[in-house]
């Protein structure tokens, strides 16, 4: 048992070995596959490279300065700068790629609305700025956008025709028009004009593009990268086969971004100016009326001035009126702020309190925080993970602001009551003045209040306009966009290399699969890996199936191979005469009968008495090989139906005797194991010098087990690309377990190639025309020396040409 385990382990180790020379020989043998697939791969690579177009990388540089606005904190508080959310560098990068900004860029570039395309045999080009025609659009049906590719064919008479590129859609669709004239159709109203690029171009394709599709096309291709770590200089890049369009798009994107940045900075300032203008409109009307009243009163009553006491009371009253007006203004701002928080949260930033003189630190801080949060949220879509938290934070901040507003209302009410009380005291004193002075004071009080109020608003408006006019974008374009490189310059070489590798890999894969899926024995190494029985020789393939071909072609390599086996059998038997040989195989069809007839012939050529016995009594075939009908034979003799002389056959042209199988018995196993058979074999050994026994396949039936002990040498026929490797291995293992002795393997039907032998997959070099015998047509010879050896082979084996 231990011996068998060691044997199995030895087989497994042999199977795991990798023979690189064997695979090299397979590759060499299938050279034609490599030539075919490499040529196909090169052809496909050529066609692929014919359609290659360069892709250009266009880059523009913009500097994002998040600290420029931070210098003027007071300006920010007054609404003349950007909130922190808009100044953040990362936020600004997100804004650069936002859908809204890209939409504005696309809308500001009407040349993007029509794609002009030139379609060649291998290449399709976008004719941006090089189109031979211009299309002016008056109306487009929504279904036209992006869905149709139109083909314009120009004619010599100044007319053109428009069809659809899609054959299924173009059936019955054909529009004719004239260059320079309006063309009206239910799909569009357009005018097509020739431009200086028109040089008789017969065909041009065009497609109408929607804003949404253009944004979807540019958005994923936009690249934003900071020039260095920690730097705020940003590279804006696009890669495509239409570099001029990319350059224009990047430049327009930068311009729109800066304009949007400046608009955001001025947004709160514009609201301040608008609020002041609303107040000035009311105050100017009141001032005009009070001025007219005071002038008219002085003219009617001839009063130039009032007394010093009256003037003092007027000054006090005017100061209290100014204070009351200031409190009223603050109350109006609080009403405005409260209304904004309740209804106008989506209309941008809120008006800063300091812009109208309301210097409440806590409220100013809350308004700034609200504007900042609003700015950050405006950069997000509603399904953004941070959108909901920011909304909650804004709501909490609004609640705090409502509390502040409520407390400020209470404070204003106290201040207003105080002003009212002091005003009543002054008015009581004024009431004691003469009637004319009293009336004059009332008119002048109203005039002074309106005048101060109007002057205050004019001052604030002037400050806002000056600050707004001095605003500049926080960011700056450092470099206009330009083409800097071709991104796919090595694409042609990569394509060629890739296809060449594929052209080499496919034959290798075919060879590998062919080897992997072929489970038959095809080489001496396959036999050695799966069997521990020695190989006694090999027999080449022949085109002739003559059972006595070795007698007819004595000077052939085929015959010489049988001579080699005969010599080795004599060496194994330790004698040159009185030798009994049994021949078996794994399955039927391995060529054991053909081998047996020719082996008997090679022994008969020595002029010794030779007998061939058809022991395959389940399926006797030797007589059929010679074209003879089956007569009495071995089985008939063993059941005493005839004598030995009656069953031994002598055929014309055959130098040995034949003992046919005879009638197929119902119990072949018992006959093979009978003592009569053993006695017959013993008797025949005294009558013949050589006995060849063609037995049943040992892999199918056990008959050969009874014959093997009776023979001096037992030959196991393995046929090239016929014997199953797995079955052969299991059978050999079983024979070893059964302790079968004196068993030798013959490799049958190998393929010939030149001066050596191959197995359709690799050369059988190194074994010559036998097993280790002959002129050595193996590896290691130069081409010239190999040709000489082949010539010697052909001279010696003159009969090889016929078989």
Secondary structure, DSSP 8 states (H G I E B T S, - for coil): -HHHHHHHHHHHHHHH---HHHHHHHHHHTHHHHHHHHHHHHHHHHHHHHT----EEEEEEEE--SSTGGG-HHHHHTT-S--HHHH-HHHHHHHHT-HHHHHHHHHT-GGGGEEEEEE-SS-EEE-TTT-SEEEEEEEE-GGGTTT--EEEEE-TTSEEEEEESSHHHHTT--EEEETTSEEE-SSEEEEEEE-TT-SS--EEEEEE--HHHHHHHHHTT-EEEESSTT--EEEEEEEES-HHHHHHHHHHHHHHHHHHHHHHHHHHHHHHHHHHHHHHHHHHHHHHHHHHHHHHHHHHHT-----HHHHHHHHHHHHHHHHHHHHHHHHHHHHHHHHHHHH-TTSSS---GGGGT---HHHHHHHHHHHHHHHHHHTS-TTSHHHHHHHHHHHHHHHHHHHHHHHHHHHHHHHHHHHHHHHHHHHHHHHTS-HHHHHHHHHHHHHHHHHHHHHHHHHHHHHHHHHHHT---S-EEEEEEEEEEETTTTHHHHHHHHHHHHHHHHHHHHHHHHHHH--B--SHHHHHHH--S-EEEEEE--S---TTHHHH-TTSHHHHHHHHHHHHHHHHHTSSSSEEEEEEESSTTSSHHHHHHHHHHHHHTTT--EEEEE--TTS--HHHHTT----S-HHHHHTTSS-HHHHEEE-TT-SSEEE---S--TTHHHHHTSHHHHHHHHHHHHH-SEEEEE---TTT-SHHHHHHTT-SEEEEEEETTTSBHHHHHHHHHHHHHTT--SEEEEEEEEEEETTEEE-SSSB-TTSBTSSSBSS--STT--HHHHHHHHHHHHHH-GGGGG-
